[in-house]
Amino acid sequence: MSAPDRPASNASLATAHLGDVEETLVIPLLGRAREQRRRRPVLRDPKAEAIVEALDYDFDRFEGAPSLRGAVVRTRFYDRLVERWMAAHPGGTVVEVGCGLNTRFERLDDGRVIWRDLDVPDVIALWHRFFDETPRRRAIASSAFETAWMDALAEAVAGGPVVFVSEASTLYFPEAANRQLYADLAARFPGAHVVFDTAAASFVGTQDTHDALRHCGARVTWTVDDPTALEAWGLRVEERFPLMRPPRWIRGEAPLLYRLLVPLLRLARPAMADSYHLNVAQLPG
């Protein structure tokens, strides 16, 4: 039975013991849920809508925030980046780092991909109320920065292709922790790909007034003004683009109003428009 057919009667975030960073999962979740009310949604995610309806949580403080749609656009861009990787690596393994209550597997499953949803134990306990594990999909209850899950996964994939996908998760942690994370992954998965976002210092300076993030206790602490600087970590940055300046091949995934207004914002506030990047890189190896 699929999760929307069995909504948890007491699935309360208030009793889920989520930390400040973990609570940010409600922002993209609500964005995808509310997107279903639109005549032409950027993506279809009825499961997100069912989860929001089942959760006992005060979503009102986020309602109407323009960045909710921005989060949906970001998610759609991520979907396209992951789809492209899956097409090039059929039967490969996708690891959703800091998965929250993301439904990317439901959107992208091609019947062959191996999927791992990774998050801290309290989030995975909540995850299990809405998602089912299958032979190809498993949940991993661990901090991304621990190494035991990496060792177990490396043994399971036995050198097969892997991509680590981190959407709005690791940027809440210090630079040193992220650098160590990529070093630990590279030691076990040489040559694997990573898809992740980075925020410039100019973005960090505005997050206290951000229409959604200001309602959460978490704050972005890892700042990267130029993602190519991460090549000093050994990463080979294959692609990078600001969320508001996507490449032509992916631009059509955004709604028309977004495509019309973003050029104006880039002219008026160029630093802000270029402050948040999506990146694809390869680990050394």
DRENDO-1510 file (C-alpha; in Angstrom, 1 decimal, always signed):
<recs>
REC; n; res; u; v; w
REC; 1; MET; +0.0; +0.0; +0.0 .
REC; 2; SER; +1.4; +3.4; -0.9 .
REC; 3; ALA; +2.0; +6.0; +1.8 .
REC; 4; PRO; -0.7; +8.5; +0.7 .
REC; 5; ASP; -3.2; +5.7; +1.2 .
REC; 6; ARG; -2.2; +5.3; +4.8 .
REC; 7; PRO; -1.5; +8.8; +6.2 .
REC; 8; ALA; -0.2; +8.7; +9.8 .
REC; 9; SER; -2.8; +10.0; +12.2 .
REC; 10; ASN; -0.3; +11.4; +14.6 .
REC; 11; ALA; +2.6; +12.2; +12.3 .
REC; 12; SER; +3.6; +15.3; +14.2 .
REC; 13; LEU; +6.8; +17.2; +13.6 .
REC; 14; ALA; +6.4; +18.6; +17.0 .
REC; 15; THR; +7.0; +15.2; +18.5 .
REC; 16; ALA; +9.6; +14.0; +15.9 .
REC; 17; HIS; +12.5; +15.6; +17.8 .
REC; 18; LEU; +13.8; +17.3; +14.7 .
REC; 19; GLY; +16.7; +19.7; +15.0 .
REC; 20; ASP; +16.9; +23.2; +13.4 .
REC; 21; VAL; +18.5; +21.9; +10.3 .
REC; 22; GLU; +16.2; +18.9; +10.0 .
REC; 23; GLU; +13.1; +21.2; +10.3 .
REC; 24; THR; +14.0; +22.9; +7.1 .
REC; 25; LEU; +12.7; +19.9; +5.2 .
REC; 26; VAL; +9.2; +21.5; +5.5 .
REC; 27; ILE; +10.1; +24.3; +3.1 .
REC; 28; PRO; +10.6; +22.2; -0.1 .
REC; 29; LEU; +7.9; +19.8; +1.0 .
REC; 30; LEU; +5.3; +22.5; +1.3 .
REC; 31; GLY; +6.5; +24.1; -1.9 .
REC; 32; ARG; +5.9; +20.8; -3.8 .
REC; 33; ALA; +2.6; +20.3; -2.1 .
REC; 34; ARG; +1.2; +23.7; -3.0 .
REC; 35; GLU; +2.5; +23.4; -6.5 .
REC; 36; GLN; -0.2; +20.8; -7.1 .
REC; 37; ARG; -2.8; +23.6; -6.9 .
REC; 38; ARG; -1.4; +25.3; -9.9 .
REC; 39; ARG; -2.9; +25.0; -13.3 .
REC; 40; ARG; +0.5; +24.2; -14.8 .
REC; 41; PRO; +2.7; +22.9; -12.1 .
REC; 42; VAL; +6.5; +22.8; -12.5 .
REC; 43; LEU; +6.4; +19.2; -11.3 .
REC; 44; ARG; +3.6; +16.9; -10.2 .
REC; 45; ASP; +4.0; +15.5; -6.6 .
REC; 46; PRO; +0.7; +14.3; -5.2 .
REC; 47; LYS; +2.6; +12.4; -2.5 .
REC; 48; ALA; +4.0; +15.6; -1.1 .
REC; 49; GLU; +0.5; +17.0; -0.9 .
REC; 50; ALA; -0.7; +13.9; +1.0 .
REC; 51; ILE; +2.2; +14.2; +3.4 .
REC; 52; VAL; +1.5; +17.8; +4.2 .
REC; 53; GLU; -2.2; +17.0; +4.8 .
REC; 54; ALA; -1.2; +14.2; +7.2 .
REC; 55; LEU; +1.4; +16.1; +9.2 .
REC; 56; ASP; +0.5; +17.9; +12.4 .
REC; 57; TYR; +2.6; +21.0; +11.8 .
REC; 58; ASP; +2.0; +24.7; +11.6 .
REC; 59; PHE; +2.7; +25.4; +7.9 .
REC; 60; ASP; +0.9; +28.8; +8.0 .
REC; 61; ARG; +4.0; +30.8; +8.6 .
REC; 62; PHE; +5.4; +29.7; +5.2 .
REC; 63; GLU; +2.2; +30.1; +3.2 .
REC; 64; GLY; +2.5; +32.6; +0.4 .
REC; 65; ALA; +6.3; +32.8; +0.6 .
REC; 66; PRO; +7.6; +33.4; -3.0 .
REC; 67; SER; +10.6; +31.3; -2.3 .
REC; 68; LEU; +8.4; +28.2; -2.0 .
REC; 69; ARG; +8.1; +28.2; -5.8 .
REC; 70; GLY; +11.8; +28.9; -6.0 .
REC; 71; ALA; +12.4; +25.7; -4.1 .
REC; 72; VAL; +10.2; +23.8; -6.5 .
REC; 73; VAL; +12.2; +25.2; -9.5 .
REC; 74; ARG; +15.4; +24.1; -7.8 .
REC; 75; THR; +14.0; +20.7; -7.2 .
REC; 76; ARG; +13.0; +20.4; -10.8 .
REC; 77; PHE; +16.5; +21.3; -11.9 .
REC; 78; TYR; +17.9; +18.7; -9.6 .
REC; 79; ASP; +15.5; +16.1; -11.0 .
REC; 80; ARG; +16.8; +16.9; -14.5 .
REC; 81; LEU; +20.4; +16.7; -13.4 .
REC; 82; VAL; +19.8; +13.3; -11.7 .
REC; 83; GLU; +17.7; +12.0; -14.7 .
REC; 84; ARG; +20.7; +12.8; -16.9 .
REC; 85; TRP; +23.1; +10.9; -14.7 .
REC; 86; MET; +20.7; +7.9; -14.5 .
REC; 87; ALA; +20.4; +7.8; -18.3 .
REC; 88; ALA; +24.2; +7.7; -18.5 .
REC; 89; HIS; +24.6; +5.1; -15.8 .
REC; 90; PRO; +21.6; +2.7; -16.0 .
REC; 91; GLY; +21.2; +0.6; -12.9 .
REC; 92; GLY; +23.5; +2.9; -10.9 .
REC; 93; THR; +23.0; +4.0; -7.3 .
REC; 94; VAL; +21.6; +7.4; -6.3 .
REC; 95; VAL; +22.2; +8.5; -2.7 .
REC; 96; GLU; +19.9; +11.3; -1.5 .
REC; 97; VAL; +22.0; +13.0; +1.2 .
REC; 98; GLY; +19.8; +14.7; +3.7 .
REC; 99; CYS; +16.7; +13.3; +2.0 .
REC; 100; GLY; +14.1; +14.8; +4.5 .
REC; 101; LEU; +10.7; +13.9; +3.0 .
REC; 102; ASN; +11.8; +14.3; -0.6 .
REC; 103; THR; +9.9; +12.3; -3.2 .
REC; 104; ARG; +12.5; +12.3; -5.9 .
REC; 105; PHE; +12.5; +8.5; -6.2 .
REC; 106; GLU; +8.7; +8.6; -6.9 .
REC; 107; ARG; +9.3; +11.1; -9.6 .
REC; 108; LEU; +12.3; +9.5; -11.3 .
REC; 109; ASP; +12.2; +5.8; -10.7 .
REC; 110; ASP; +13.0; +4.1; -14.0 .
REC; 111; GLY; +12.6; +0.5; -12.7 .
REC; 112; ARG; +16.4; +0.0; -12.6 .
REC; 113; VAL; +18.0; +2.6; -10.4 .
REC; 114; ILE; +19.2; +1.6; -6.9 .
REC; 115; TRP; +18.2; +4.3; -4.4 .
REC; 116; ARG; +19.3; +5.2; -0.9 .
REC; 117; ASP; +17.6; +7.9; +1.2 .
REC; 118; LEU; +20.0; +9.1; +3.8 .
REC; 119; ASP; +19.2; +11.3; +6.8 .
REC; 120; VAL; +19.6; +11.4; +10.6 .
REC; 121; PRO; +17.7; +8.7; +12.6 .
REC; 122; ASP; +14.8; +11.1; +13.7 .
REC; 123; VAL; +14.1; +12.1; +10.2 .
REC; 124; ILE; +14.3; +8.5; +8.9 .
REC; 125; ALA; +11.8; +7.5; +11.6 .
REC; 126; LEU; +9.4; +10.1; +10.2 .
REC; 127; TRP; +10.3; +9.0; +6.7 .
REC; 128; HIS; +9.1; +5.4; +7.5 .
REC; 129; ARG; +5.6; +6.8; +8.2 .
REC; 130; PHE; +5.2; +7.8; +4.6 .
REC; 131; PHE; +7.6; +5.7; +2.5 .
REC; 132; ASP; +8.1; +2.0; +1.9 .
REC; 133; GLU; +11.5; +0.3; +1.4 .
REC; 134; THR; +11.8; -2.0; -1.6 .
REC; 135; PRO; +14.5; -4.3; -3.0 .
REC; 136; ARG; +15.9; -1.3; -4.9 .
REC; 137; ARG; +15.1; +1.4; -2.3 .
REC; 138; ARG; +16.4; +1.6; +1.2 .
REC; 139; ALA; +16.7; +4.2; +4.0 .
REC; 140; ILE; +19.9; +4.9; +5.8 .
REC; 141; ALA; +19.6; +6.4; +9.3 .
REC; 142; SER; +22.8; +8.2; +9.9 .
REC; 143; SER; +24.4; +11.6; +9.8 .
REC; 144; ALA; +26.0; +12.2; +6.4 .
REC; 145; PHE; +29.3; +12.9; +8.2 .
REC; 146; GLU; +29.6; +9.5; +9.7 .
REC; 147; THR; +31.6; +6.9; +7.8 .
REC; 148; ALA; +30.0; +3.6; +8.8 .
REC; 149; TRP; +27.2; +4.0; +6.2 .
REC; 150; MET; +29.8; +4.9; +3.6 .
REC; 151; ASP; +31.7; +1.7; +4.3 .
REC; 152; ALA; +28.6; -0.4; +4.1 .
REC; 153; LEU; +27.5; +1.2; +0.9 .
REC; 154; ALA; +30.9; +0.9; -0.8 .
REC; 155; GLU; +30.8; -2.9; -0.1 .
REC; 156; ALA; +27.2; -3.1; -1.5 .
REC; 157; VAL; +27.9; -1.2; -4.7 .
REC; 158; ALA; +31.2; -3.0; -5.3 .
REC; 159; GLY; +32.7; -0.2; -7.5 .
REC; 160; GLY; +29.5; +0.4; -9.4 .
REC; 161; PRO; +28.5; +4.0; -10.5 .
REC; 162; VAL; +27.2; +6.2; -7.7 .
REC; 163; VAL; +25.9; +9.8; -7.5 .
REC; 164; PHE; +25.5; +11.6; -4.2 .
REC; 165; VAL; +22.7; +14.2; -4.4 .
REC; 166; SER; +22.6; +16.9; -1.7 .
REC; 167; GLU; +19.8; +19.5; -2.2 .
REC; 168; ALA; +19.7; +22.2; +0.5 .
REC; 169; SER; +21.3; +20.1; +3.2 .
REC; 170; THR; +25.1; +20.2; +3.6 .
REC; 171; LEU; +25.3; +24.0; +3.2 .
REC; 172; TYR; +24.0; +24.3; +6.8 .
REC; 173; PHE; +27.2; +22.8; +8.1 .
REC; 174; PRO; +30.7; +24.3; +8.4 .
REC; 175; GLU; +33.2; +24.3; +5.5 .
REC; 176; ALA; +35.6; +21.9; +7.4 .
REC; 177; ALA; +32.8; +19.3; +7.9 .
REC; 178; ASN; +31.9; +19.5; +4.2 .
REC; 179; ARG; +35.5; +19.2; +3.1 .
REC; 180; GLN; +36.0; +16.1; +5.2 .
REC; 181; LEU; +32.7; +14.7; +3.9 .
REC; 182; TYR; +34.0; +14.9; +0.3 .
REC; 183; ALA; +37.4; +13.5; +1.3 .
REC; 184; ASP; +35.7; +10.5; +3.0 .
REC; 185; LEU; +33.4; +9.9; +0.0 .
REC; 186; ALA; +36.4; +10.1; -2.4 .
REC; 187; ALA; +38.3; +7.6; -0.4 .
REC; 188; ARG; +35.5; +5.0; -0.8 .
REC; 189; PHE; +33.9; +6.1; -4.1 .
REC; 190; PRO; +36.7; +7.4; -6.3 .
REC; 191; GLY; +35.4; +9.0; -9.4 .
REC; 192; ALA; +31.8; +9.1; -8.2 .
REC; 193; HIS; +29.6; +12.2; -9.0 .
REC; 194; VAL; +28.1; +14.7; -6.6 .
REC; 195; VAL; +25.2; +17.1; -7.3 .
REC; 196; PHE; +25.0; +19.8; -4.7 .
REC; 197; ASP; +24.2; +23.5; -4.1 .
REC; 198; THR; +26.3; +26.2; -2.7 .
REC; 199; ALA; +25.5; +29.7; -1.4 .
REC; 200; ALA; +27.7; +32.8; -1.6 .
REC; 201; ALA; +28.5; +35.1; +1.3 .
REC; 202; SER; +26.0; +37.6; -0.1 .
REC; 203; PHE; +23.2; +35.0; +0.3 .
REC; 204; VAL; +24.1; +34.4; +3.9 .
REC; 205; GLY; +23.8; +38.0; +4.7 .
REC; 206; THR; +20.2; +38.1; +3.7 .
REC; 207; GLN; +18.9; +34.9; +5.3 .
REC; 208; ASP; +17.6; +36.5; +8.5 .
REC; 209; THR; +15.0; +38.3; +6.3 .
REC; 210; HIS; +14.4; +35.4; +3.8 .
REC; 211; ASP; +10.7; +34.9; +3.5 .
REC; 212; ALA; +10.9; +31.2; +4.5 .
REC; 213; LEU; +14.2; +30.5; +6.2 .
REC; 214; ARG; +13.8; +33.3; +8.7 .
REC; 215; HIS; +11.1; +31.2; +10.3 .
REC; 216; CYS; +13.5; +28.3; +11.0 .
REC; 217; GLY; +16.4; +28.2; +13.4 .
REC; 218; ALA; +18.9; +26.8; +10.9 .
REC; 219; ARG; +21.3; +29.1; +9.0 .
REC; 220; VAL; +23.6; +28.5; +6.1 .
REC; 221; THR; +27.1; +28.5; +7.4 .
REC; 222; TRP; +29.2; +27.1; +4.4 .
REC; 223; THR; +29.7; +29.8; +1.8 .
REC; 224; VAL; +31.2; +29.4; -1.6 .
REC; 225; ASP; +31.4; +32.5; -3.8 .
REC; 226; ASP; +32.9; +30.6; -6.8 .
REC; 227; PRO; +32.2; +26.8; -6.9 .
REC; 228; THR; +35.4; +26.2; -9.1 .
REC; 229; ALA; +37.3; +27.0; -5.9 .
REC; 230; LEU; +36.3; +23.6; -4.7 .
REC; 231; GLU; +38.7; +22.1; -7.2 .
REC; 232; ALA; +41.3; +22.8; -4.5 .
REC; 233; TRP; +39.6; +20.0; -2.6 .
REC; 234; GLY; +40.2; +17.6; -5.5 .
REC; 235; LEU; +36.7; +17.9; -6.9 .
REC; 236; ARG; +36.4; +18.3; -10.7 .
REC; 237; VAL; +33.6; +20.7; -11.2 .
REC; 238; GLU; +31.9; +19.6; -14.4 .
REC; 239; GLU; +29.0; +22.0; -14.4 .
REC; 240; ARG; +27.9; +25.0; -12.3 .
REC; 241; PHE; +25.2; +27.5; -12.7 .
REC; 242; PRO; +23.3; +30.0; -10.6 .
REC; 243; LEU; +19.7; +29.0; -9.8 .
REC; 244; MET; +18.6; +32.2; -11.5 .
REC; 245; ARG; +20.9; +31.7; -14.6 .
REC; 246; PRO; +20.3; +28.1; -15.7 .
REC; 247; PRO; +21.8; +26.7; -18.9 .
REC; 248; ARG; +19.6; +26.6; -22.0 .
REC; 249; TRP; +19.0; +22.9; -21.9 .
REC; 250; ILE; +17.4; +23.1; -18.5 .
REC; 251; ARG; +15.8; +26.6; -18.6 .
REC; 252; GLY; +12.5; +25.4; -20.1 .
REC; 253; GLU; +11.8; +23.5; -16.9 .
REC; 254; ALA; +11.1; +26.8; -15.1 .
REC; 255; PRO; +7.7; +28.5; -15.2 .
REC; 256; LEU; +7.2; +31.2; -17.8 .
REC; 257; LEU; +6.9; +34.0; -15.2 .
REC; 258; TYR; +10.2; +32.9; -13.6 .
REC; 259; ARG; +11.9; +33.0; -17.0 .
REC; 260; LEU; +10.6; +36.5; -17.6 .
REC; 261; LEU; +11.3; +38.0; -14.3 .
REC; 262; VAL; +14.7; +36.5; -13.5 .
REC; 263; PRO; +16.6; +38.5; -16.2 .
REC; 264; LEU; +15.2; +41.7; -14.7 .
REC; 265; LEU; +16.3; +40.6; -11.2 .
REC; 266; ARG; +19.8; +39.9; -12.6 .
REC; 267; LEU; +20.0; +43.4; -14.0 .
REC; 268; ALA; +18.7; +45.0; -10.8 .
REC; 269; ARG; +20.5; +42.9; -8.2 .
REC; 270; PRO; +23.2; +40.8; -10.0 .
REC; 271; ALA; +25.0; +39.8; -6.8 .
REC; 272; MET; +21.8; +38.3; -5.4 .
REC; 273; ALA; +20.9; +36.6; -8.7 .
REC; 274; ASP; +24.3; +34.8; -8.7 .
REC; 275; SER; +24.5; +34.0; -5.0 .
REC; 276; TYR; +23.1; +30.4; -5.2 .
REC; 277; HIS; +24.6; +27.8; -7.4 .
REC; 278; LEU; +23.7; +24.2; -8.5 .
REC; 279; ASN; +26.8; +22.1; -9.2 .
REC; 280; VAL; +27.8; +18.8; -10.6 .
REC; 281; ALA; +31.3; +17.5; -9.8 .
REC; 282; GLN; +33.3; +14.4; -9.8 .
REC; 283; LEU; +35.2; +13.1; -6.8 .
REC; 284; PRO; +38.9; +12.5; -7.3 .
REC; 285; GLY; +40.0; +9.0; -8.1 .
</recs>
